[in-house]
Amino acid sequence: MDLQLADKVIRVTGGAKGIGEGIVNVLAAEGAIPVVIGRKEADNQQVVDALEAAGKQAFQVVAELTRPADSEKAVNAGLTQFGRIDGLVNNAGVNITSKTADTGQGNTSAYAAANGGRNALTRKWAVELLKYGIRVNAVVVAECWTPLYERWIQSLPNPTDKLASITAHIPLENRMTTAEEIANTTAFLLSSRSSHTTGQLVYVDGGYVHLDRALANAD
Ligand SMILES: NC(=O)c1ccc[n+]([C@@H]2O[C@H](COP(=O)([O-])OP(=O)(O)OC[C@H]3O[C@@H](n4cnc5c(N)ncnc54)[C@H](O)[C@@H]3O)[C@@H](O)[C@H]2O)c1
C-alpha cells in the first residue's frame, strides 16, 4: 500500500533514539521529510546524516520540550522553508503511550498516571481539533527495546531474569515489539489511508493488554 506520505513534512519529538528514531526512519523510507526534534544536537544530527547519506531528506531542531519556548521553536522550525506541518508525532511526552495506564505495573504510579493523561489528551485533542480536520490518535506500547527500556531493566535487581520473564509473557511470539513495528502503525495513522480514524488508542503490543497472558501459548 502506498501511504502517500511523499514530501509530507512530519515532526517527530524524541526522534533521535528508540521508538522516535524508528518512526523517523520509516517516514523517510516512505518519502516523507521527517523533522527530528530532540534535546541533543549530536544525536539528532547523527540520524539526519544517516538519512542524507541514504539520499533522503530530513532536518533537525534542538529543543528541550519541557520548555515552552523550545516547543514553540520546534513548531516554527521549517515553516518558512516548507510553509506547512503535515503531521506531528508527540513521541517524547505525549501520544506514544504505555500499557501501564491499563494494567499498572508496580512502583510506577507517576508513570501510569501520566499515561492515563496521555490517553485522555488524545481523546480531548481529537475532539478539539475536529473542526480543523486534524486527526489525533495514540499508539499504545507494552514492551519495546530502546535505550530508555534498557536503562529501566538495568535498574532492576536481576535484569536478565526479569527480561526473560517479561518476554515469556508477551502472547504473540514471546518477544518484544520492535521500534519498526510501532513506526509502521504510526506511519499508517499519519497517512491519508487512515483518513476516518481519530481519537483512537491503537495497541501495538503483541496482544499484551487484551489477551489472557497466563493462558497464551498454553499447550
Ligand atoms: N520503550 C518502551 O517499551 C515504551 C513503552 C511504552 C511507552 N513508551 C513511550 O514511548 C516514548 C519513547 O520512548 P523510548 O523508549 O523510545 O525512549 P528513549 O529514551 O529511548 O528515546 C527518547 C528520545 O527522546 C528524547 N527526549 C526525551 N525527553 C525529551 C524532552 N523533554 N525534550 C527533548 N527530547 C527529549 C531523548 O533524549 C531520546 O533521544 C516515550 O514517550 C515512552 O514513554 C515506550
The ligand as an ORCA input file, in Angstrom:
! r2SCAN-3c Opt
* xyz 0 1
  N      10.198      1.551     25.212
  C       9.032      1.099     25.631
  O       8.854     -0.120     25.882
  C       7.871      2.054     25.819
  C       6.678      1.530     26.318
  C       5.583      2.374     26.450
  C       5.677      3.703     26.104
  N       6.858      4.212     25.640
  C       6.905      5.657     25.316
  O       7.485      5.850     24.037
  C       8.160      7.112     24.006
  C       9.584      6.909     23.504
  O      10.244      6.003     24.376
  P      11.667      5.362     24.057
  O      11.703      4.090     24.820
  O      11.913      5.355     22.591
  O      12.617      6.463     24.773
  P      14.203      6.780     24.574
  O      14.639      7.467     25.846
  O      14.920      5.552     24.147
  O      14.208      7.876     23.422
  C      13.561      9.106     23.648
  C      14.291     10.236     22.938
  O      13.580     11.447     23.238
  C      14.459     12.433     23.794
  N      13.720     13.193     24.788
  C      13.112     12.707     25.908
  N      12.538     13.709     26.597
  C      12.784     14.860     25.892
  C      12.468     16.215     26.110
  N      11.801     16.618     27.203
  N      12.876     17.129     25.191
  C      13.559     16.744     24.106
  N      13.913     15.463     23.852
  C      13.529     14.531     24.748
  C      15.590     11.620     24.433
  O      16.766     12.404     24.564
  C      15.731     10.465     23.420
  O      16.532     10.855     22.317
  C       8.091      7.682     25.427
  O       7.038      8.622     25.493
  C       7.790      6.452     26.279
  O       7.114      6.755     27.479
  C       7.957      3.415     25.498
*
